[in-house]
Amino acid sequence: MKKLINSVDNVLNESLRGFGAAHSDIVSVNWEPKFVQRAGGTAKGKVALISGGGSGHEPLHAGFVGQGMLDAACPGEVFTSSTPDQMLAAAQAVDAGAGVLFIVKNYSGDVMNFEMAAEMYGEMHEGEQATVLTNDDVAVEDSLFTQGRRGVAGTVIVEKIVGAAAEAGADLAACKALGERVNAASGTMGVALTSCTVPAAGKPTFELAEDEMEMGVGIHGEPGRRRVKLMEADALAAEMIEAICKEDGPRSGDPVLLLVNGMGGTPLMELYLVYDAARRLCEERGLTIARSLVGDYCTSLDMAGCSITLTKVDDEMLGYWDAPVHTAALRWGV
């Protein structure tokens, strides 16, 4: 294992310390328990958005704390859910009187711990709280490794659009309804060219031959739909787009947001090449690319590979997508 670390035990703490120092104008880091929050706090009367989960998916979620997105993020250890006490402390820190919205990826540990935190928060405070569950991964059909569809890169789109709505003054019920609508309109399919290596394990999570890919892989290295021979980018994008559009996905005439997301170990040159393939395929289907995003946003440590997300958008969603955002990993309009 070759990684730029000092010791396996201190990876998260030292990374968070660097993150907080590098972006001290945007965020502050609380250590006991760990959570990242906006440096200036939450504006009074604004719905507070909190997300989190295992580390190793950077910039998700701490990289999206800031104006126009999250108010706090709770980082767990690598690929390990954050704990209820982290989430409870974060909620107490950022609640500004308009309620707290938890944005939770659909993994059993995340769901269980956020439910516990929400229950404890409800018992201790008069303020309201609600949850949006993201489950955009169309790769999951029947799996022993998850409780239904997983929450993956589409979570970024939910956090951006709902974050802008909260910034604009939307109340808790409206933010929750919008988040659920964006999630339902999103589909994601991922592929791995290599495994990731969790520092504590010291070896790849799974093995792939030089001429193999894992189609539909999860962001923790969960098995995909099937293992296939390496294929050209056009063919790969075609299979991924087909999987997204197969059931309840976008149809001809629909405007979509197209996100090509890197898994952490893929050059940007290749991601833009995949975007080009995906764009052409969408246009062949009669889809209108209303907005685009390309880069590493929901990663899997050092995994080589990518995911494609399509979100069917409307004017309200586009307005919130275009709204100003200023976070460590996403910023425009400011």
Residue frames as qw, qx, qy, qz and C-alpha x, y, z in Angstrom:
[[0.000, 0.888, 0.460, 0.000, 0.00, 0.00, 0.00],
 [0.405, 0.071, 0.019, 0.911, 1.38, 3.37, -1.05],
 [0.128, -0.858, -0.452, -0.209, -0.45, 6.30, 0.52],
 [0.223, 0.501, -0.237, 0.802, 0.52, 9.78, 1.69],
 [0.652, -0.675, -0.209, -0.274, -0.18, 9.16, 5.37],
 [0.052, -0.643, 0.640, -0.418, 1.68, 9.17, 8.68],
 [0.125, -0.056, 0.956, -0.260, -0.19, 6.39, 10.44],
 [0.239, -0.347, -0.808, -0.411, -3.37, 4.48, 9.70],
 [0.269, -0.555, -0.697, 0.365, -4.88, 5.46, 13.05],
 [0.118, -0.591, -0.184, 0.776, -4.60, 9.21, 12.44],
 [0.264, 0.253, 0.614, 0.700, -5.67, 9.50, 8.80],
 [0.071, -0.771, -0.573, -0.270, -9.05, 11.11, 9.47],
 [0.375, -0.817, -0.209, 0.385, -7.91, 13.49, 12.22],
 [0.407, -0.391, 0.302, 0.768, -4.93, 14.78, 10.26],
 [0.198, 0.372, 0.639, 0.644, -6.93, 15.11, 7.06],
 [0.167, -0.841, -0.508, -0.086, -9.67, 17.04, 8.87],
 [0.420, -0.699, -0.039, 0.577, -7.07, 19.27, 10.50],
 [0.333, -0.105, 0.469, 0.811, -5.65, 20.10, 7.08],
 [0.050, 0.584, 0.673, 0.450, -9.09, 20.63, 5.59],
 [0.267, -0.859, -0.401, 0.175, -10.12, 23.00, 8.37],
 [0.399, -0.578, 0.142, 0.698, -6.90, 25.01, 8.11],
 [0.296, 0.084, 0.591, 0.746, -7.04, 25.23, 4.30],
 [0.134, -0.532, -0.569, -0.612, -10.65, 26.45, 4.31],
 [0.260, -0.352, -0.611, 0.660, -10.87, 28.34, 7.59],
 [0.169, 0.096, -0.063, -0.979, -12.75, 31.15, 5.85],
 [0.560, -0.109, -0.541, -0.618, -15.57, 28.71, 5.01],
 [0.813, -0.317, -0.467, -0.145, -15.65, 26.06, 7.75],
 [0.222, -0.611, 0.627, -0.429, -14.68, 25.30, 11.31],
 [0.662, 0.030, -0.748, -0.035, -13.99, 21.83, 12.71],
 [0.627, -0.543, 0.303, -0.470, -15.39, 20.59, 16.00],
 [0.323, 0.423, -0.845, 0.063, -13.38, 17.73, 17.46],
 [0.092, -0.068, -0.936, 0.333, -15.34, 16.16, 20.31],
 [0.761, 0.148, 0.599, 0.200, -17.42, 14.82, 18.68],
 [0.290, -0.175, 0.500, 0.797, -16.24, 15.42, 15.11],
 [0.410, 0.721, 0.556, 0.058, -18.27, 17.57, 12.76],
 [0.313, 0.026, 0.243, 0.918, -17.62, 20.37, 10.26],
 [0.109, 0.799, 0.556, -0.203, -19.83, 23.46, 10.25],
 [0.336, 0.797, 0.161, 0.475, -20.01, 26.82, 8.52],
 [0.475, 0.061, -0.330, 0.813, -17.43, 29.23, 9.88],
 [0.134, -0.247, 0.069, -0.957, -20.01, 31.99, 10.32],
 [0.263, 0.210, 0.795, -0.504, -22.73, 29.74, 11.69],
 [0.106, 0.483, 0.799, 0.343, -26.26, 29.36, 10.35],
 [0.114, -0.258, -0.077, -0.956, -28.28, 32.48, 9.65],
 [0.253, 0.174, 0.692, -0.653, -31.10, 32.97, 12.14],
 [0.620, 0.407, 0.265, -0.616, -34.41, 31.61, 10.84],
 [0.505, 0.477, -0.606, -0.387, -32.82, 29.44, 8.14],
 [0.985, -0.077, 0.037, -0.151, -33.43, 25.68, 7.87],
 [0.226, -0.687, 0.684, 0.092, -30.18, 23.90, 8.78],
 [0.899, 0.309, -0.257, -0.173, -28.96, 21.11, 6.48],
 [0.421, -0.591, 0.686, -0.050, -26.82, 18.31, 7.91],
 [0.911, 0.279, -0.264, -0.148, -25.32, 15.33, 6.12],
 [0.267, -0.661, 0.695, -0.097, -22.49, 12.92, 6.70],
 [0.987, 0.118, -0.036, -0.100, -21.30, 9.34, 6.60],
 [0.856, -0.249, 0.201, 0.406, -18.07, 7.46, 6.26],
 [0.014, -0.815, 0.361, 0.452, -14.96, 9.30, 5.11],
 [0.494, -0.114, 0.758, 0.410, -13.19, 8.30, 1.92],
 [0.394, 0.645, 0.619, 0.213, -15.77, 9.90, -0.39],
 [0.157, -0.684, -0.038, 0.711, -14.25, 13.40, -0.36],
 [0.001, 0.257, -0.267, 0.929, -15.27, 16.05, -1.13],
 [0.652, -0.461, -0.385, -0.463, -18.60, 14.51, -0.02],
 [0.065, -0.826, -0.539, -0.148, -19.74, 15.71, 2.55],
 [0.415, -0.663, -0.143, 0.607, -17.50, 18.20, 4.34],
 [0.329, -0.046, 0.392, 0.858, -16.46, 19.77, 1.05],
 [0.084, -0.528, -0.581, -0.614, -20.04, 20.92, 0.55],
 [0.341, -0.701, -0.482, 0.400, -20.40, 22.80, 3.83],
 [0.241, -0.181, 0.089, 0.949, -20.84, 26.50, 3.19],
 [0.343, 0.413, 0.109, -0.836, -23.06, 29.14, 1.64],
 [0.610, 0.322, -0.354, -0.632, -25.76, 27.62, -0.54],
 [0.653, 0.081, -0.745, -0.107, -25.29, 24.00, 0.59],
 [0.699, -0.379, -0.591, 0.139, -24.80, 22.28, 3.94],
 [0.307, -0.852, 0.171, -0.389, -24.60, 23.82, 7.38],
 [0.451, -0.579, 0.666, -0.137, -22.77, 20.84, 8.86],
 [0.812, 0.269, -0.495, -0.154, -21.27, 17.49, 7.93],
 [0.703, -0.528, 0.437, -0.189, -20.42, 14.56, 10.20],
 [0.566, 0.520, -0.633, -0.099, -17.41, 12.51, 8.99],
 [0.923, -0.327, 0.179, -0.098, -17.14, 8.94, 10.22],
 [0.460, -0.476, 0.668, 0.340, -14.02, 6.83, 9.95],
 [0.209, 0.344, -0.676, -0.617, -13.18, 5.56, 6.46],
 [0.483, -0.085, -0.735, -0.469, -16.26, 3.82, 5.01],
 [0.290, -0.323, -0.819, 0.375, -17.82, 3.77, 8.50],
 [0.164, -0.781, -0.460, -0.390, -21.00, 5.62, 9.39],
 [0.005, 0.435, -0.356, 0.827, -20.79, 8.68, 11.57],
 [0.250, -0.252, -0.861, 0.365, -22.22, 8.17, 15.05],
 [0.191, -0.778, -0.563, -0.203, -25.48, 9.47, 16.55],
 [0.421, -0.725, -0.199, 0.508, -23.61, 11.68, 19.00],
 [0.331, -0.099, 0.343, 0.874, -21.83, 13.41, 16.10],
 [0.024, -0.485, -0.618, -0.618, -25.12, 14.08, 14.35],
 [0.356, -0.783, -0.501, 0.091, -26.85, 15.24, 17.52],
 [0.433, -0.555, -0.033, 0.710, -24.01, 17.64, 18.39],
 [0.226, 0.088, 0.462, 0.853, -23.99, 19.01, 14.84],
 [0.143, -0.654, -0.632, -0.390, -27.74, 19.59, 14.93],
 [0.413, -0.769, -0.356, 0.333, -27.50, 21.39, 18.24],
 [0.426, -0.367, 0.150, 0.813, -24.72, 23.58, 16.88],
 [0.106, 0.033, 0.495, 0.862, -26.40, 24.68, 13.65],
 [0.041, -0.665, -0.741, -0.079, -30.13, 24.79, 14.46],
 [0.129, 0.063, -0.018, 0.990, -31.11, 28.42, 13.84],
 [0.307, 0.250, 0.477, -0.785, -34.75, 28.14, 14.81],
 [0.617, 0.325, -0.228, -0.679, -36.29, 26.92, 11.56],
 [0.958, 0.004, 0.226, -0.176, -35.65, 23.21, 12.01],
 [0.237, -0.551, 0.751, 0.275, -33.00, 20.72, 10.88],
 [0.875, 0.377, -0.079, -0.294, -33.03, 18.64, 7.70],
 [0.543, -0.423, 0.699, 0.193, -30.86, 15.51, 7.69],
 [0.698, 0.539, -0.330, -0.336, -29.74, 14.32, 4.23],
 [0.623, -0.373, 0.683, -0.075, -28.92, 10.62, 4.53],
 [0.419, 0.383, -0.729, -0.383, -27.50, 8.15, 2.00],
 [0.894, -0.131, -0.016, -0.428, -29.30, 4.82, 1.96],
 [0.513, 0.278, -0.778, 0.232, -26.87, 2.57, 3.82],
 [0.661, -0.501, -0.556, -0.055, -28.01, 0.63, 6.85],
 [0.550, -0.278, -0.377, 0.691, -25.50, 2.18, 9.27],
 [0.060, 0.141, 0.066, 0.986, -26.15, 5.73, 8.09],
 [0.454, -0.450, -0.463, -0.614, -29.92, 5.27, 8.23],
 [0.671, -0.467, -0.555, 0.155, -29.90, 3.69, 11.68],
 [0.476, -0.232, -0.297, 0.794, -27.57, 6.26, 13.23],
 [0.056, -0.206, -0.156, -0.964, -29.31, 9.27, 11.71],
 [0.534, -0.506, -0.537, -0.412, -32.67, 7.90, 12.90],
 [0.627, -0.440, -0.488, 0.418, -31.29, 7.60, 16.42],
 [0.296, -0.068, -0.104, 0.947, -29.88, 11.13, 16.28],
 [0.237, -0.359, -0.359, -0.829, -33.14, 12.56, 14.95],
 [0.608, -0.538, -0.569, -0.130, -35.09, 10.82, 17.71],
 [0.556, -0.365, -0.371, 0.648, -32.74, 12.10, 20.41],
 [0.139, 0.094, 0.087, 0.982, -32.85, 15.59, 18.93],
 [0.375, -0.474, -0.489, -0.630, -36.65, 15.55, 18.87],
 [0.637, -0.540, -0.532, 0.138, -36.77, 14.55, 22.54],
 [0.530, -0.328, -0.226, 0.748, -34.27, 17.21, 23.65],
 [0.075, -0.169, 0.133, 0.974, -35.40, 20.19, 21.57],
 [0.428, 0.565, 0.483, -0.514, -38.62, 21.86, 20.58],
 [0.243, 0.566, -0.432, -0.658, -37.34, 22.51, 17.05],
 [0.896, 0.312, 0.165, -0.270, -38.59, 20.41, 14.15],
 [0.203, -0.495, 0.764, 0.361, -36.47, 17.94, 12.21],
 [0.853, 0.406, 0.126, -0.304, -36.94, 15.94, 9.02],
 [0.515, -0.353, 0.694, 0.359, -34.97, 13.56, 6.81],
 [0.690, 0.585, -0.216, -0.368, -34.36, 13.12, 3.10],
 [0.751, -0.224, 0.599, 0.164, -33.07, 9.67, 2.10],
 [0.392, 0.660, -0.448, -0.458, -31.02, 9.50, -1.11],
 [0.701, -0.054, 0.710, 0.041, -31.10, 6.26, -3.13],
 [0.470, 0.713, -0.185, -0.486, -30.15, 7.15, -6.70],
 [0.127, -0.450, 0.842, 0.267, -28.01, 4.10, -7.54],
 [0.810, 0.253, -0.094, -0.521, -29.82, 2.21, -10.31],
 [0.364, 0.421, -0.830, -0.032, -27.17, -0.53, -10.28],
 [0.234, -0.100, 0.857, -0.447, -28.79, -2.22, -7.29],
 [0.608, -0.105, -0.543, -0.570, -31.34, -4.82, -8.28],
 [0.871, -0.447, -0.152, -0.137, -31.04, -7.56, -5.67],
 [0.401, 0.565, -0.547, 0.470, -28.14, -7.29, -3.26],
 [0.746, -0.444, -0.451, 0.206, -27.07, -8.76, 0.06],
 [0.530, -0.006, -0.209, 0.822, -24.87, -5.73, 0.65],
 [0.061, -0.062, 0.060, -0.994, -27.46, -2.97, 0.93],
 [0.233, 0.472, 0.744, -0.413, -31.07, -2.23, 1.87],
 [0.449, 0.800, 0.393, -0.065, -32.30, -1.30, -1.58],
 [0.548, 0.694, 0.041, 0.465, -30.82, 1.33, -3.87],
 [0.612, -0.333, -0.198, 0.689, -27.73, 3.05, -2.51],
 [0.050, 0.982, 0.101, -0.149, -27.24, 6.77, -2.10],
 [0.729, -0.009, 0.223, 0.647, -24.34, 7.85, -4.30],
 [0.326, 0.009, 0.155, 0.933, -23.36, 10.84, -6.48],
 [0.141, -0.640, -0.523, -0.544, -26.94, 12.07, -6.85],
 [0.488, -0.664, -0.426, 0.375, -26.64, 13.10, -3.20],
 [0.355, -0.183, 0.076, 0.913, -24.47, 16.02, -4.34],
 [0.072, -0.360, -0.488, -0.792, -27.28, 17.30, -6.55],
 [0.449, -0.682, -0.572, -0.082, -29.81, 16.98, -3.72],
 [0.513, -0.521, -0.262, 0.630, -27.52, 18.88, -1.34],
 [0.229, -0.009, 0.218, 0.949, -26.93, 21.70, -3.84],
 [0.201, -0.460, -0.531, -0.682, -30.55, 22.24, -4.86],
 [0.528, -0.683, -0.505, 0.003, -32.03, 21.90, -1.37],
 [0.523, -0.333, -0.191, 0.761, -29.18, 23.95, 0.06],
 [0.091, 0.174, 0.251, 0.948, -30.07, 26.83, -2.26],
 [0.383, -0.589, -0.552, -0.449, -33.74, 26.55, -1.34],
 [0.588, -0.593, -0.424, 0.351, -32.92, 26.74, 2.37],
 [0.394, -0.142, -0.001, 0.908, -30.65, 29.72, 1.70],
 [0.085, -0.326, -0.396, -0.854, -33.54, 31.43, -0.08],
 [0.335, -0.153, 0.394, -0.842, -35.81, 30.97, 2.95],
 [0.671, -0.124, -0.597, -0.421, -37.78, 27.82, 2.13],
 [0.616, -0.486, 0.393, -0.479, -39.27, 26.20, 5.24],
 [0.350, -0.335, 0.873, -0.056, -38.51, 22.69, 6.50],
 [0.700, 0.333, 0.596, -0.212, -41.46, 21.00, 4.81],
 [0.577, 0.784, -0.081, -0.216, -40.64, 22.62, 1.47],
 [0.036, 0.696, -0.712, -0.081, -36.96, 21.64, 1.72],
 [0.516, -0.113, 0.842, -0.109, -37.86, 18.04, 2.52],
 [0.706, 0.533, 0.408, -0.226, -40.36, 17.83, -0.35],
 [0.423, 0.827, -0.319, -0.188, -37.87, 19.34, -2.80],
 [0.176, -0.556, 0.812, 0.028, -35.10, 16.97, -1.69],
 [0.622, 0.110, 0.764, -0.131, -37.35, 13.96, -2.17],
 [0.646, 0.706, 0.172, -0.233, -38.37, 15.24, -5.60],
 [0.237, 0.794, -0.540, -0.149, -34.76, 15.75, -6.73],
 [0.367, -0.339, 0.865, -0.037, -33.77, 12.32, -5.43],
 [0.689, 0.340, 0.611, -0.190, -36.68, 10.66, -7.24],
 [0.569, 0.801, -0.017, -0.184, -35.65, 12.43, -10.44],
 [0.036, 0.768, -0.635, -0.077, -32.04, 11.19, -10.20],
 [0.996, 0.018, 0.086, -0.002, -30.40, 7.98, -11.36],
 [0.050, -0.802, 0.590, 0.080, -26.74, 6.99, -11.09],
 [0.993, 0.101, -0.007, 0.060, -24.65, 4.13, -12.48],
 [0.218, -0.832, 0.501, 0.098, -21.00, 3.54, -11.58],
 [0.935, 0.283, -0.181, 0.108, -18.14, 1.45, -12.91],
 [0.506, -0.751, 0.397, 0.149, -14.77, 0.50, -11.40],
 [0.686, 0.596, -0.416, 0.040, -11.55, -0.16, -13.31],
 [0.436, 0.248, -0.730, 0.464, -9.67, -0.91, -10.08],
 [0.561, -0.619, -0.538, 0.118, -10.51, -1.49, -6.45],
 [0.126, -0.853, 0.233, -0.449, -9.93, 1.10, -3.76],
 [0.638, 0.030, -0.635, 0.434, -7.58, 0.40, -0.85],
 [0.500, -0.818, -0.141, -0.249, -8.85, 1.21, 2.64],
 [0.142, 0.717, -0.561, 0.388, -5.86, 2.35, 4.75],
 [0.607, -0.428, 0.546, -0.388, -6.78, 0.11, 7.71],
 [0.962, 0.153, 0.198, -0.106, -6.99, -2.93, 5.41],
 [0.309, -0.658, 0.566, 0.389, -3.77, -2.21, 3.56],
 [0.265, -0.026, 0.853, 0.448, -4.83, -4.10, 0.44],
 [0.324, -0.049, -0.433, -0.839, -7.42, -3.74, -2.33],
 [0.608, 0.008, 0.445, -0.657, -11.02, -4.47, -1.35],
 [0.872, 0.284, 0.378, -0.125, -11.46, -6.73, -4.39],
 [0.405, -0.334, 0.632, 0.570, -9.38, -7.95, -7.33],
 [0.655, 0.679, 0.144, -0.297, -9.92, -7.09, -10.97],
 [0.758, 0.063, 0.408, 0.505, -7.88, -8.50, -13.83],
 [0.206, -0.349, 0.252, 0.879, -6.14, -6.03, -16.15],
 [0.118, -0.113, -0.638, -0.752, -8.84, -6.58, -18.78],
 [0.243, -0.541, -0.805, -0.006, -11.87, -6.43, -16.41],
 [0.153, -0.316, 0.120, -0.929, -14.28, -3.81, -15.06],
 [0.038, -0.360, -0.856, 0.370, -16.91, -4.01, -12.32],
 [0.147, -0.373, -0.423, -0.813, -20.17, -2.64, -13.72],
 [0.543, -0.632, -0.341, -0.436, -22.45, -1.08, -11.10],
 [0.571, -0.027, -0.584, 0.577, -19.89, -1.02, -8.29],
 [0.379, -0.864, -0.332, -0.014, -20.77, 0.69, -5.00],
 [0.153, 0.866, -0.257, 0.401, -18.77, 3.56, -3.54],
 [0.567, -0.630, 0.504, -0.167, -17.45, 1.30, -0.77],
 [0.095, 0.416, -0.880, -0.209, -16.35, -1.37, -3.22],
 [0.679, 0.136, 0.607, -0.390, -19.60, -3.37, -3.01],
 [0.389, 0.072, 0.814, 0.426, -20.00, -5.83, -5.89],
 [0.308, 0.287, -0.203, -0.884, -21.70, -4.48, -8.98],
 [0.822, 0.260, 0.072, -0.502, -24.22, -6.00, -11.37],
 [0.965, 0.183, 0.130, 0.137, -21.57, -7.99, -13.19],
 [0.412, -0.602, 0.455, 0.510, -17.91, -8.19, -14.07],
 [0.714, 0.675, 0.180, -0.050, -17.22, -7.41, -17.72],
 [0.724, 0.093, 0.201, 0.653, -14.30, -7.17, -20.09],
 [0.171, -0.529, 0.034, 0.831, -12.75, -3.75, -20.55],
 [0.430, 0.650, 0.574, 0.251, -14.64, -1.79, -23.21],
 [0.281, 0.311, 0.141, 0.897, -14.30, 1.50, -25.02],
 [0.033, 0.197, 0.414, -0.888, -15.71, 4.62, -23.37],
 [0.444, 0.013, -0.315, -0.839, -18.58, 4.95, -25.86],
 [0.605, -0.166, -0.749, -0.213, -19.78, 1.41, -25.18],
 [0.328, -0.197, -0.704, 0.598, -19.35, 1.85, -21.45],
 [0.171, 0.129, 0.187, -0.959, -21.32, 5.11, -21.40],
 [0.520, -0.072, -0.527, -0.668, -24.04, 3.52, -23.53],
 [0.536, -0.248, -0.804, 0.074, -24.56, 0.72, -21.01],
 [0.201, -0.236, -0.547, 0.777, -24.60, 3.17, -18.10],
 [0.289, 0.077, -0.076, -0.951, -27.05, 5.57, -19.76],
 [0.550, -0.147, -0.687, -0.452, -29.30, 2.66, -20.73],
 [0.422, -0.269, -0.788, 0.358, -29.37, 1.47, -17.10],
 [0.015, -0.222, -0.352, 0.909, -30.34, 4.94, -15.87],
 [0.398, 0.137, -0.210, -0.882, -33.05, 5.48, -18.49],
 [0.185, -0.049, -0.962, -0.197, -34.40, 1.90, -18.45],
 [0.154, -0.503, -0.833, 0.172, -37.27, 2.20, -15.97],
 [0.073, -0.889, -0.424, 0.159, -38.33, 5.55, -14.53],
 [0.470, -0.306, 0.162, 0.812, -35.48, 7.55, -16.03],
 [0.193, 0.592, -0.047, -0.781, -35.69, 10.60, -18.29],
 [0.612, 0.449, 0.635, 0.144, -37.41, 10.35, -21.67],
 [0.383, 0.316, 0.392, 0.775, -37.14, 12.16, -24.98],
 [0.082, -0.766, -0.289, -0.569, -37.82, 15.85, -24.55],
 [0.625, -0.734, -0.222, 0.143, -36.79, 15.96, -20.89],
 [0.187, 0.827, -0.375, 0.375, -34.20, 18.49, -19.69],
 [0.903, -0.317, -0.221, 0.189, -31.51, 16.84, -17.54],
 [0.192, -0.866, 0.459, -0.052, -28.54, 17.67, -15.40],
 [0.925, 0.235, -0.269, 0.131, -25.62, 15.44, -16.42],
 [0.395, -0.792, 0.458, -0.087, -22.99, 14.69, -13.78],
 [0.863, 0.270, -0.389, 0.179, -19.89, 12.64, -14.66],
 [0.524, -0.778, 0.281, -0.203, -18.27, 11.90, -11.32],
 [0.512, 0.486, -0.684, 0.187, -14.79, 10.51, -10.74],
 [0.862, -0.410, -0.295, -0.045, -14.21, 7.78, -8.16],
 [0.533, -0.808, 0.207, 0.146, -10.91, 9.28, -7.01],
 [0.587, -0.391, 0.559, 0.437, -8.31, 7.68, -9.27],
 [0.588, 0.523, 0.529, 0.317, -9.39, 8.70, -12.77],
 [0.297, -0.143, 0.153, 0.932, -7.74, 11.59, -14.67],
 [0.298, 0.602, 0.278, -0.687, -9.94, 14.54, -15.54],
 [0.206, 0.373, -0.622, -0.657, -9.05, 14.00, -19.20],
 [0.112, -0.120, -0.971, -0.174, -10.84, 10.64, -19.10],
 [0.126, 0.512, 0.682, -0.507, -13.83, 12.04, -17.22],
 [0.297, 0.571, -0.078, -0.762, -14.36, 14.68, -19.90],
 [0.196, 0.192, -0.833, -0.480, -14.03, 11.98, -22.55],
 [0.015, -0.336, -0.933, 0.130, -16.80, 10.00, -20.80],
 [0.196, 0.577, 0.354, -0.710, -18.85, 13.20, -20.56],
 [0.254, 0.398, -0.479, -0.740, -18.52, 13.65, -24.32],
 [0.176, -0.064, -0.950, -0.251, -19.78, 10.10, -24.87],
 [0.020, 0.465, 0.787, -0.405, -22.64, 10.53, -22.39],
 [0.205, 0.523, 0.065, -0.825, -23.66, 13.87, -23.91],
 [0.278, 0.230, -0.669, -0.650, -23.87, 12.39, -27.41],
 [0.161, -0.213, -0.963, -0.029, -25.89, 9.44, -26.16],
 [0.090, 0.513, 0.579, -0.628, -28.30, 11.71, -24.28],
 [0.268, 0.461, -0.187, -0.825, -28.82, 13.86, -27.35],
 [0.229, 0.058, -0.867, -0.438, -29.50, 10.75, -29.45],
 [0.110, -0.399, -0.887, 0.203, -32.27, 9.92, -26.96],
 [0.079, -0.708, -0.416, -0.565, -33.78, 13.38, -27.33],
 [0.523, -0.680, -0.350, 0.376, -32.66, 14.55, -23.90],
 [0.205, 0.872, -0.047, 0.442, -31.68, 18.20, -23.43],
 [0.655, -0.150, -0.388, 0.631, -28.51, 18.75, -21.38],
 [0.154, -0.927, -0.227, -0.255, -29.66, 21.69, -19.28],
 [0.264, -0.862, 0.409, -0.141, -26.67, 21.70, -16.89],
 [0.867, 0.238, -0.395, 0.188, -23.41, 19.76, -16.55],
 [0.425, -0.788, 0.423, -0.137, -20.87, 18.93, -13.86],
 [0.887, 0.283, -0.330, 0.155, -17.64, 16.94, -14.32],
 [0.111, 0.650, -0.587, 0.470, -15.08, 16.02, -11.67],
 [0.452, -0.087, -0.829, 0.316, -14.49, 14.21, -8.38],
 [0.381, -0.448, 0.061, -0.807, -17.48, 14.88, -6.11],
 [0.841, -0.307, 0.259, -0.364, -18.44, 11.51, -4.56],
 [0.415, 0.577, -0.703, -0.024, -15.33, 9.34, -4.57],
 [0.963, -0.255, -0.050, -0.073, -14.18, 5.97, -3.32],
 [0.623, -0.599, 0.335, 0.374, -10.67, 6.75, -2.07],
 [0.092, -0.566, 0.598, 0.559, -8.26, 5.85, -4.91],
 [0.650, 0.317, 0.691, 0.006, -10.63, 3.78, -7.05],
 [0.011, 0.223, -0.535, -0.814, -10.22, 4.21, -10.81],
 [0.082, 0.474, 0.858, 0.179, -13.61, 4.53, -12.44],
 [0.139, -0.052, -0.027, -0.989, -16.54, 6.89, -12.68],
 [0.206, 0.497, 0.810, -0.233, -20.26, 7.24, -12.33],
 [0.053, -0.248, -0.413, -0.874, -22.86, 8.96, -14.48],
 [0.087, 0.475, 0.690, -0.540, -25.86, 10.69, -12.94],
 [0.059, -0.361, -0.489, -0.792, -28.88, 12.03, -14.80],
 [0.037, 0.434, 0.631, -0.642, -31.37, 14.22, -12.95],
 [0.090, 0.611, 0.605, 0.502, -34.56, 15.24, -14.71],
 [0.209, -0.270, -0.309, 0.888, -34.88, 18.93, -13.87],
 [0.099, 0.818, 0.537, 0.180, -37.53, 21.62, -13.96],
 [0.190, 0.765, -0.014, 0.615, -37.30, 25.41, -13.79],
 [0.565, -0.789, 0.092, -0.221, -37.39, 25.48, -10.00],
 [0.900, -0.267, 0.145, 0.312, -34.55, 22.98, -9.70],
 [0.634, 0.451, 0.093, 0.621, -32.47, 24.84, -12.32],
 [0.091, -0.874, 0.022, -0.476, -32.95, 28.11, -10.49],
 [0.702, -0.681, 0.201, -0.054, -31.67, 26.59, -7.26],
 [0.891, 0.043, 0.153, 0.425, -28.82, 24.81, -9.07],
 [0.456, 0.617, 0.060, 0.639, -27.67, 28.13, -10.55],
 [0.378, -0.907, -0.063, -0.173, -27.96, 29.98, -7.22],
 [0.165, 0.761, -0.541, 0.319, -24.69, 31.15, -5.60],
 [0.938, -0.322, -0.117, 0.059, -22.67, 28.54, -3.73],
 [0.186, 0.775, -0.512, 0.321, -19.41, 28.94, -1.82],
 [0.903, -0.386, 0.184, -0.042, -17.96, 25.72, -0.39],
 [0.419, -0.585, 0.612, 0.330, -14.54, 24.12, -0.49],
 [0.452, 0.007, 0.823, 0.345, -15.48, 21.88, -3.41],
 [0.226, 0.612, 0.658, 0.376, -18.24, 23.75, -5.25],
 [0.115, -0.638, -0.222, 0.728, -18.47, 27.47, -5.85],
 [0.239, 0.342, 0.495, 0.762, -20.03, 29.79, -8.37],
 [0.143, -0.769, -0.463, -0.416, -22.06, 33.02, -8.45],
 [0.496, -0.839, -0.134, 0.179, -20.15, 34.62, -5.57]]
